[in-house]
């Protein structure tokens, strides 16, 4: 795996990485099939040191992952522009995490239900008055007639970069 070129931006704080992955809302799943790359944004949950997401049981993403389970998953958040008297030193405050690993279908109904419950807890905390049932997960069909697949990504490598906000140097438009 390649090393981070700009090493002083590398984040090795596992608690910070875990918090970032747990609280960010959208990740980008990178797939490849022959010479065709494909990147798709999706909701996800970071749970048990794995990425979980769900989707229809048919389609481009499913076909590509079946043909090549090697994936990249990226989460990034920009926090604003950092100003500097020297224009070339103007920068962006951000955090990003890249995971490389294998994507695989979750076939165990208990694990699939627990992962989807974690997603509900993340995206709509407290909305439902009872836990998700295994029967609902097992029998679900969308309005298009497709079932749901739950995937997990088993990370083989994780890298993170961080350029923190500099409160006294953040750009703010004057005419807002």
ABEGO torsion letter per residue (X at the ends): XBBBABAAABBABAAAAAAAAAABABBBBBBBBEABBBBBBBBBBBBGGBBBBBBBABEAAAAAAAABABBBBBBBBBAEBBBBABAAABBBBBBBBBBBBBBBBBABAAAAAAAAAAAAAAABBGABABBBBAAAAAABBBAAGBBBBBBBBBBABBBBBBBBBBAAABBBBAAX
